Amino acid sequence: MTDDIEGAVKSFILKEFLPGEDPAELTDATPLITGGVLDSIATLKVVMFIEETFGISLQAHEVDSEHLDTIAQIAQLVRAKKS
């Protein structure tokens, strides 16, 4: 069974931070933090969503644009934490 981490994260970001935007504009490679989609408060909301949805805990050093700037990076981090 493949868990659709990208899909879950994408739908959360669209619903919470980009209501009314074209979902096709948000790709797995869209820069979220460096591109200005997520500010610090929004990033914390995404972190809480990730932790609750996937049952993992993120460390302080993982909550940055190096780990959370794209949906692909978020999914990679979640998979690393779950394995």
N, C-alpha and C positions, 0 to 999 in steps of 0.2 A: 504494500500500500504506500503510495507516495503522498506525502502531506503537501498541500499546496501553500507553502509558506508565502511565496511571492504574491499569490492571489489574495490571501488573507490580509497581508500588510497593505497591498495596493488598495483594496476596498476600504480598509480603515482610513488610510490617508485621504482617499477621495471623499469619503463621507465626512470626515472630521475637518479637513483643512482645505479641500478644493471642491466644495459643493457647487454643482452646476458646470464644472469643467468637463471637457471632453476626456473620457477615460483613456482614449488612445494617445493623448498627449503625455500621460504618465507611463513611462516605460520602466523596465527594470534598471535602466542606466541613467534615468533622470536624476540630476544632482538635487537632493532634497535640502540639505543644510547649506552647502556652498551655493546652491541655486536660489536660496531665499524662500523655499517652500515651507521649511520648518524653522521657527525661531527656537530659542532655548526652552520656552514653556511647551511648545508643540513637540519638541524632541523628547522631553520628559513624558509627555502623554503617550508617545509612540513606545518609549521604553516600558511604561506601565502596561500598555497593550501587549507588547511582546512577552513580558514576563508572565502576565496572567494567561494569555492565550496558549503559550507553548510550555508553561511550567518550568521556566528557567530563571536564573538570576544573572543580571549583568553587573559586572564590576564597574567602578567609577571610570577606570581608564578605557573601558569599552564604549562609554557613552560619549562619542565624539564623531566628528565628520570622517575620521579614518575608518570607522566601523559601521556608521549608520547613514552614510551620505546617499546611498542608492538602495533600492529595493533588493538588488542582487547582493550587495554587501550585508544587508540585514539578514537575508535568508542564509547566507554563508555563515554568519555569526551564530544564528539559531541552530543550524545543523551541527556546527562545531560544538556548541554547548550541549546538544542533545545526545551526541555520540559518546 
